[in-house]
Amino acid sequence: MDRDTFRPGPLARVELEPANDRWDLVFVRDLRHPPEKVWAALTDPDQLAGWAPFLADRDLGRTGDAVLSTVDGDQSHPAPARVLRADRPNLLEYTWGDDLLRWELTATGDGTTLTLRHRVGRPAFAPMTAAGWHLCLDVAAHLLDGDPVGPIRGAEAKDFGWAELRDAYAERLNHG
């Protein structure tokens, strides 16, 4: 796809659930690819580099320590991570700095329902987090379709509708 014509798709299903003293943003997307293919996009460092908000220093498909480096333009900010669960191709759970991410993959006919639970510190972070994952997962869907857009990370996301997505998710999360 021509990057200049890329626009975000429809809003995902989202909820905000209390999780001890923090909150889980629950973000659900349907993808047209089987769980095994989606799993590879979530764990393979080369595929992650094509869509994720970070670069991984190793394959995330096995438990243990890792480094996930957030990228913003030519700046890279490494953060410690730890893969806690890697049950291929159904469940991937890891820490990223202070956050906990849990990816659940459920086969649905020809595709996969992808449920991301991203633990955030405050409800106010949820719309921003949802907007970021929305753009990343739209890019991931194009990559899985064989029609790569290239990663949209950091401040560049503002050029691709991030603020509008943030506001739309804020509305959806505040009013159910």
Accessible surface in RSA format (square Angstrom, percent):
REM  Atomic radii and reference values for relative SASA: ProtOr
REM  Chains: A
REM  Algorithm: Lee & Richards
REM  Probe-radius: 1.40
REM  Slices: 20
REM RES _ NUM      All-atoms   Total-Side   Main-Chain    Non-polar    All polar
REM                ABS   REL    ABS   REL    ABS   REL    ABS   REL    ABS   REL
RES MET A   1    84.92  44.0  45.38  30.0  39.54  94.2  59.75  50.8  25.18  33.4
RES ASP A   2    87.18  61.1  70.32  70.0  16.86  39.9  37.53  88.3  49.65  49.5
RES ARG A   3    65.43  27.5  62.71  32.0   2.71   6.5  46.70  63.8  18.73  11.4
RES ASP A   4   114.43  80.2  99.47  99.0  14.97  35.4  29.00  68.3  85.43  85.2
RES THR A   5    82.71  58.8  68.59  69.5  14.12  33.7  65.37  87.8  17.34  26.2
RES PHE A   6     0.62   0.3   0.62   0.4   0.00   0.0   0.62   0.4   0.00   0.0
RES ARG A   7   157.31  66.0 141.12  71.9  16.19  38.5  67.49  92.2  89.81  54.4
RES PRO A   8    37.38  27.2  16.90  15.4  20.47  74.4  16.90  14.0  20.47 127.3
RES GLY A   9    30.93  38.1   0.00   N/A  30.93  38.1  23.77  65.2   7.17  16.0
RES PRO A  10   123.73  90.2 105.32  96.0  18.41  66.9 117.70  97.2   6.03  37.5
RES LEU A  11    53.05  29.5  30.70  22.0  22.35  56.2  30.70  21.6  22.35  60.1
RES ALA A  12     5.55   5.1   0.00   0.0   5.55  12.6   5.55   7.8   0.00   0.0
RES ARG A  13   129.52  54.4 125.68  64.1   3.84   9.1  75.49 103.2  54.03  32.7
RES VAL A  14    17.46  11.5   0.00   0.0  17.46  42.1   0.65   0.6  16.82  45.6
RES GLU A  15   101.63  58.3  97.22  73.6   4.40  10.5  35.14  68.0  66.49  54.3
RES LEU A  16    47.26  26.3  22.00  15.7  25.26  63.5  22.00  15.5  25.26  68.0
RES GLU A  17    55.53  31.9  55.29  41.8   0.24   0.6  22.25  43.0  33.28  27.2
RES PRO A  18   101.90  74.3  81.24  74.1  20.66  75.1  81.24  67.1  20.66 128.4
RES ALA A  19    12.58  11.6   4.38   6.8   8.20  18.7  11.88  16.7   0.70   1.8
RES ASN A  20   147.85 102.0 102.40  99.0  45.46 109.5  35.82  86.2 112.04 108.3
RES ASP A  21   128.57  90.1  96.33  95.9  32.25  76.2  51.40 121.0  77.17  77.0
RES ARG A  22    57.77  24.3  56.56  28.8   1.22   2.9  29.31  40.1  28.47  17.3
RES TRP A  23    77.59  31.1  77.59  37.6   0.00   0.0  64.83  34.6  12.77  20.7
RES ASP A  24    12.31   8.6  12.31  12.3   0.00   0.0   0.12   0.3  12.20  12.2
RES LEU A  25     0.13   0.1   0.12   0.1   0.01   0.0   0.12   0.1   0.01   0.0
RES VAL A  26    10.29   6.8  10.04   9.1   0.25   0.6  10.04   8.7   0.25   0.7
RES PHE A  27     0.94   0.5   0.37   0.2   0.57   1.5   0.37   0.2   0.57   1.6
RES VAL A  28    23.08  15.2  21.65  19.6   1.43   3.5  21.65  18.8   1.43   3.9
RES ARG A  29    31.60  13.3  29.51  15.0   2.09   5.0   7.03   9.6  24.56  14.9
RES ASP A  30    87.06  61.0  62.14  61.8  24.92  58.9  34.28  80.7  52.78  52.6
RES LEU A  31    13.21   7.4   5.43   3.9   7.78  19.6   8.64   6.1   4.57  12.3
RES ARG A  32   178.50  74.9 158.27  80.7  20.23  48.2  77.88 106.4 100.62  61.0
RES HIS A  33    22.55  12.3  22.55  15.7   0.00   0.0  16.36  16.9   6.18   7.2
RES PRO A  34    68.88  50.2  68.43  62.4   0.45   1.6  68.88  56.9   0.00   0.0
RES PRO A  35    17.95  13.1  17.95  16.4   0.00   0.0  17.95  14.8   0.00   0.0
RES GLU A  36    76.31  43.8  74.35  56.3   1.96   4.7  55.98 108.3  20.33  16.6
RES LYS A  37    91.43  44.6  84.64  51.9   6.79  16.2  56.97  51.3  34.46  36.7
RES VAL A  38     2.25   1.5   2.25   2.0   0.00   0.0   2.25   2.0   0.00   0.0
RES TRP A  39     1.72   0.7   1.72   0.8   0.00   0.0   0.48   0.3   1.25   2.0
RES ALA A  40    26.99  24.8  25.07  38.7   1.93   4.4  26.99  38.0   0.00   0.0
RES ALA A  41     2.46   2.3   2.46   3.8   0.00   0.0   2.46   3.5   0.00   0.0
RES LEU A  42     4.95   2.8   4.15   3.0   0.80   2.0   4.15   2.9   0.80   2.2
RES THR A  43     4.39   3.1   4.39   4.5   0.00   0.0   0.00   0.0   4.39   6.6
RES ASP A  44    43.68  30.6  43.68  43.5   0.00   0.0   3.90   9.2  39.78  39.7
RES PRO A  45    39.69  28.9  35.92  32.7   3.77  13.7  36.14  29.8   3.55  22.1
RES ASP A  46   124.14  87.0 108.08 107.6  16.06  38.0  30.99  72.9  93.15  92.9
RES GLN A  47    58.71  32.8  55.93  40.9   2.79   6.6  23.80  50.6  34.92  26.5
RES LEU A  48     1.50   0.8   1.50   1.1   0.00   0.0   1.50   1.1   0.00   0.0
RES ALA A  49    36.81  33.8  30.95  47.8   5.86  13.3  31.30  44.1   5.52  14.6
RES GLY A  50    17.82  22.0   0.00   N/A  17.82  22.0  16.26  44.6   1.56   3.5
RES TRP A  51     1.65   0.7   1.60   0.8   0.05   0.1   1.60   0.9   0.05   0.1
RES ALA A  52     0.00   0.0   0.00   0.0   0.00   0.0   0.00   0.0   0.00   0.0
RES PRO A  53    26.61  19.4  26.19  23.9   0.42   1.5  26.19  21.6   0.42   2.6
RES PHE A  54     0.83   0.4   0.83   0.5   0.00   0.0   0.83   0.5   0.00   0.0
RES LEU A  55    71.13  39.6  69.61  49.8   1.52   3.8  69.71  49.0   1.42   3.8
RES ALA A  56    14.21  13.1   0.00   0.0  14.21  32.3   0.76   1.1  13.45  35.6
RES ASP A  57    92.51  64.8  52.52  52.3  39.98  94.5  38.02  89.5  54.49  54.3
RES ARG A  58    31.79  13.3  25.32  12.9   6.47  15.4  31.18  42.6   0.61   0.4
RES ASP A  59    61.66  43.2  57.98  57.7   3.68   8.7  24.60  57.9  37.06  37.0
RES LEU A  60     0.52   0.3   0.52   0.4   0.00   0.0   0.52   0.4   0.00   0.0
RES GLY A  61    25.68  31.7   0.00   N/A  25.68  31.7   6.71  18.4  18.97  42.5
RES ARG A  62   140.32  58.9 136.86  69.8   3.46   8.2  65.90  90.1  74.42  45.1
RES THR A  63    80.20  57.0  65.76  66.7  14.44  34.4  32.17  43.2  48.03  72.6
RES GLY A  64    18.96  23.4   0.00   N/A  18.96  23.4  18.90  51.9   0.05   0.1
RES ASP A  65   102.46  71.8  86.24  85.8  16.21  38.3  33.32  78.4  69.14  68.9
RES ALA A  66     6.64   6.1   0.00   0.0   6.64  15.1   2.98   4.2   3.66   9.7
RES VAL A  67    57.76  38.0  57.24  51.8   0.51   1.2  57.24  49.7   0.51   1.4
RES LEU A  68     0.09   0.1   0.09   0.1   0.00   0.0   0.09   0.1   0.00   0.0
RES SER A  69    18.10  15.3  18.10  24.2   0.00   0.0   4.18   8.9  13.92  19.5
RES THR A  70    48.21  34.3  48.21  48.9   0.00   0.0  37.80  50.8  10.42  15.7
RES VAL A  71    22.22  14.6  21.82  19.8   0.40   1.0  21.82  19.0   0.40   1.1
RES ASP A  72    55.20  38.7  51.27  51.0   3.94   9.3  10.21  24.0  44.99  44.9
RES GLY A  73    65.41  80.7   0.00   N/A  65.41  80.7  45.87 125.9  19.54  43.8
RES ASP A  74   140.58  98.5 100.95 100.5  39.63  93.7  50.94 119.9  89.64  89.4
RES GLN A  75   102.44  57.3 100.50  73.4   1.95   4.6  29.65  63.1  72.79  55.2
RES SER A  76    64.01  54.1  42.67  56.9  21.33  49.1  34.47  73.4  29.54  41.4
RES HIS A  77    97.91  53.5  95.32  66.3   2.59   6.6  64.41  66.4  33.50  39.0
RES PRO A  78    96.96  70.7  73.27  66.8  23.68  86.1  73.53  60.7  23.43 145.6
RES ALA A  79    22.31  20.5  20.50  31.6   1.81   4.1  22.31  31.4   0.00   0.0
RES PRO A  80   104.97  76.5  99.87  91.0   5.11  18.6 102.34  84.5   2.64  16.4
RES ALA A  81     6.58   6.0   0.56   0.9   6.02  13.7   2.25   3.2   4.33  11.5
RES ARG A  82   112.06  47.0 112.06  57.1   0.00   0.0  32.39  44.3  79.67  48.3
RES VAL A  83     2.07   1.4   0.23   0.2   1.83   4.4   0.23   0.2   1.83   5.0
RES LEU A  84    77.05  42.9  56.16  40.2  20.89  52.5  59.43  41.7  17.62  47.4
RES ARG A  85   103.38  43.4 100.93  51.5   2.44   5.8  33.88  46.3  69.50  42.1
RES ALA A  86    24.17  22.2   1.68   2.6  22.50  51.2   1.68   2.4  22.50  59.6
RES ASP A  87    62.91  44.1  56.80  56.5   6.11  14.4  27.46  64.6  35.45  35.4
RES ARG A  88   150.03  63.0 123.61  63.0  26.42  62.9  44.13  60.3 105.90  64.2
RES PRO A  89    33.04  24.1  33.04  30.1   0.00   0.0  33.04  27.3   0.00   0.0
RES ASN A  90    83.03  57.3  79.68  77.0   3.34   8.0  21.79  52.4  61.23  59.2
RES LEU A  91    14.59   8.1  14.59  10.4   0.00   0.0  14.59  10.2   0.00   0.0
RES LEU A  92     0.02   0.0   0.02   0.0   0.00   0.0   0.02   0.0   0.00   0.0
RES GLU A  93    22.40  12.9  22.40  16.9   0.00   0.0   0.50   1.0  21.90  17.9
RES TYR A  94     2.29   1.1   2.29   1.3   0.00   0.0   0.48   0.4   1.81   2.2
RES THR A  95    40.52  28.8  40.52  41.1   0.00   0.0  33.05  44.4   7.48  11.3
RES TRP A  96    38.75  15.6  33.52  16.2   5.23  12.3  30.70  16.4   8.05  13.1
RES GLY A  97    37.00  45.6   0.00   N/A  37.00  45.6  20.24  55.6  16.75  37.5
RES ASP A  98   128.70  90.2 106.30 105.8  22.39  53.0  30.29  71.3  98.41  98.1
RES ASP A  99    37.30  26.1  36.18  36.0   1.12   2.6   2.43   5.7  34.87  34.8
RES LEU A 100    39.13  21.8  38.75  27.7   0.38   0.9  38.75  27.2   0.38   1.0
RES LEU A 101     0.00   0.0   0.00   0.0   0.00   0.0   0.00   0.0   0.00   0.0
RES ARG A 102    65.06  27.3  65.06  33.2   0.00   0.0  13.40  18.3  51.66  31.3
RES TRP A 103     1.03   0.4   1.03   0.5   0.00   0.0   0.75   0.4   0.27   0.4
RES GLU A 104    48.07  27.6  47.91  36.2   0.16   0.4  15.97  30.9  32.09  26.2
RES LEU A 105     6.29   3.5   0.00   0.0   6.29  15.8   0.00   0.0   6.29  16.9
RES THR A 106    80.23  57.1  77.06  78.1   3.17   7.5  54.62  73.4  25.61  38.7
RES ALA A 107    68.77  63.2  46.67  72.0  22.10  50.3  46.80  65.9  21.97  58.2
RES THR A 108    63.77  45.4  48.21  48.9  15.56  37.1  48.98  65.8  14.79  22.4
RES GLY A 109    84.94 104.7   0.00   N/A  84.94 104.7  44.25 121.4  40.69  91.1
RES ASP A 110   132.56  92.9 114.40 113.9  18.16  42.9  41.58  97.9  90.98  90.7
RES GLY A 111     6.66   8.2   0.00   N/A   6.66   8.2   4.26  11.7   2.40   5.4
RES THR A 112     0.05   0.0   0.00   0.0   0.05   0.1   0.00   0.0   0.05   0.1
RES THR A 113    24.66  17.5  24.46  24.8   0.19   0.5  17.55  23.6   7.11  10.7
RES LEU A 114     1.80   1.0   1.52   1.1   0.28   0.7   1.52   1.1   0.28   0.7
RES THR A 115    21.99  15.6  21.99  22.3   0.00   0.0   7.83  10.5  14.16  21.4
RES LEU A 116     0.12   0.1   0.12   0.1   0.00   0.0   0.12   0.1   0.00   0.0
RES ARG A 117    64.46  27.1  63.51  32.4   0.94   2.2  12.39  16.9  52.07  31.6
RES HIS A 118     8.14   4.5   8.14   5.7   0.00   0.0   7.72   8.0   0.42   0.5
RES ARG A 119    57.69  24.2  57.45  29.3   0.25   0.6   6.96   9.5  50.73  30.7
RES VAL A 120     4.71   3.1   4.08   3.7   0.63   1.5   4.71   4.1   0.00   0.0
RES GLY A 121    26.21  32.3   0.00   N/A  26.21  32.3  14.30  39.2  11.91  26.7
RES ARG A 122   135.91  57.1 135.34  69.0   0.57   1.4  54.93  75.1  80.98  49.1
RES PRO A 123    57.65  42.0  53.71  49.0   3.94  14.3  54.00  44.6   3.65  22.7
RES ALA A 124    58.74  54.0  39.65  61.2  19.09  43.4  50.94  71.7   7.80  20.7
RES PHE A 125    79.18  39.6  79.09  49.0   0.09   0.2  79.09  47.9   0.09   0.3
RES ALA A 126     0.06   0.1   0.06   0.1   0.00   0.0   0.06   0.1   0.00   0.0
RES PRO A 127    16.60  12.1  16.60  15.1   0.00   0.0  16.60  13.7   0.00   0.0
RES MET A 128    75.49  39.1  71.43  47.3   4.06   9.7  38.15  32.4  37.34  49.5
RES THR A 129    26.39  18.8  17.08  17.3   9.31  22.2  13.02  17.5  13.37  20.2
RES ALA A 130     0.00   0.0   0.00   0.0   0.00   0.0   0.00   0.0   0.00   0.0
RES ALA A 131     0.00   0.0   0.00   0.0   0.00   0.0   0.00   0.0   0.00   0.0
RES GLY A 132    24.26  29.9   0.00   N/A  24.26  29.9  23.74  65.2   0.51   1.2
RES TRP A 133     8.48   3.4   7.25   3.5   1.23   2.9   4.16   2.2   4.32   7.0
RES HIS A 134     0.00   0.0   0.00   0.0   0.00   0.0   0.00   0.0   0.00   0.0
RES LEU A 135     1.25   0.7   1.25   0.9   0.00   0.0   1.25   0.9   0.00   0.0
RES CYS A 136     5.95   4.5   5.70   6.4   0.24   0.6   0.24   0.6   5.70   6.2
RES LEU A 137     2.76   1.5   2.74   2.0   0.02   0.0   2.74   1.9   0.02   0.0
RES ASP A 138     9.17   6.4   7.60   7.6   1.58   3.7   5.90  13.9   3.27   3.3
RES VAL A 139     0.59   0.4   0.58   0.5   0.00   0.0   0.58   0.5   0.00   0.0
RES ALA A 140     3.51   3.2   3.38   5.2   0.12   0.3   3.44   4.8   0.07   0.2
RES ALA A 141    22.00  20.2  22.00  34.0   0.00   0.0  22.00  31.0   0.00   0.0
RES HIS A 142    40.04  21.9  39.78  27.7   0.26   0.7  22.04  22.7  18.00  20.9
RES LEU A 143    46.35  25.8  36.40  26.0   9.95  25.0  36.40  25.6   9.95  26.8
RES LEU A 144     8.53   4.8   3.91   2.8   4.62  11.6   5.90   4.1   2.63   7.1
RES ASP A 145    59.27  41.5  26.64  26.5  32.62  77.1  18.90  44.5  40.37  40.3
RES GLY A 146    63.14  77.9   0.00   N/A  63.14  77.9  33.60  92.2  29.54  66.2
RES ASP A 147    52.78  37.0  51.44  51.2   1.34   3.2  18.83  44.3  33.94  33.9
RES PRO A 148    76.68  55.9  66.13  60.3  10.55  38.3  66.17  54.6  10.51  65.3
RES VAL A 149     9.94   6.5   0.00   0.0   9.94  24.0   1.40   1.2   8.54  23.2
RES GLY A 150    22.25  27.4   0.00   N/A  22.25  27.4  21.06  57.8   1.19   2.7
RES PRO A 151    41.21  30.0  36.36  33.1   4.85  17.6  36.36  30.0   4.85  30.2
RES ILE A 152     3.45   2.0   0.00   0.0   3.45   8.3   0.00   0.0   3.45   9.4
RES ARG A 153    28.23  11.9  23.14  11.8   5.09  12.1   9.83  13.4  18.40  11.2
RES GLY A 154    38.40  47.4   0.00   N/A  38.40  47.4  20.83  57.2  17.57  39.4
RES ALA A 155    59.30  54.5  48.95  75.5  10.34  23.5  53.12  74.8   6.17  16.4
RES GLU A 156    68.26  39.2  60.47  45.7   7.79  18.5  29.00  56.1  39.25  32.0
RES ALA A 157    10.73   9.9  10.73  16.6   0.00   0.0  10.73  15.1   0.00   0.0
RES LYS A 158   138.66  67.6 118.71  72.8  19.95  47.5  65.55  59.0  73.12  77.9
RES ASP A 159   112.97  79.1  82.05  81.7  30.93  73.1  26.04  61.3  86.94  86.7
RES PHE A 160    21.71  10.9  18.34  11.4   3.37   8.8  21.71  13.2   0.00   0.0
RES GLY A 161    19.40  23.9   0.00   N/A  19.40  23.9  15.02  41.2   4.39   9.8
RES TRP A 162    40.78  16.4  40.78  19.7   0.00   0.0  33.59  17.9   7.19  11.7
RES ALA A 163    36.13  33.2  36.07  55.7   0.06   0.1  36.11  50.9   0.02   0.1
RES GLU A 164   119.62  68.7 112.57  85.2   7.05  16.8  66.90 129.4  52.72  43.0
RES LEU A 165    12.67   7.1  12.18   8.7   0.49   1.2  12.62   8.9   0.05   0.1
RES ARG A 166    76.02  31.9  76.02  38.8   0.00   0.0  16.14  22.1  59.88  36.3
RES ASP A 167    80.09  56.1  72.98  72.6   7.11  16.8  29.83  70.2  50.27  50.1
RES ALA A 168    35.91  33.0  25.56  39.4  10.35  23.5  33.59  47.3   2.32   6.1
RES TYR A 169     0.00   0.0   0.00   0.0   0.00   0.0   0.00   0.0   0.00   0.0
RES ALA A 170    26.93  24.8  26.63  41.1   0.31   0.7  26.93  37.9   0.00   0.0
RES GLU A 171   106.46  61.1 103.16  78.0   3.29   7.8  43.93  85.0  62.53  51.1
RES ARG A 172    96.96  40.7  88.01  44.9   8.95  21.3  27.24  37.2  69.72  42.3
RES LEU A 173    32.43  18.1   6.17   4.4  26.26  66.0   8.38   5.9  24.05  64.7
RES ASN A 174   112.68  77.7  81.56  78.8  31.11  74.9  16.23  39.1  96.45  93.2
RES HIS A 175   136.50  74.6 101.12  70.3  35.38  90.5  73.45  75.7  63.06  73.4
RES GLY A 176    97.19 119.9   0.00   N/A  97.19 119.9  48.30 132.5  48.89 109.5
END  Absolute sums over single chains surface
CHAIN  1 A     8533.5       6807.3       1726.2       4523.5       4010.1
END  Absolute sums over all chains
TOTAL          8533.5       6807.3       1726.2       4523.5       4010.1
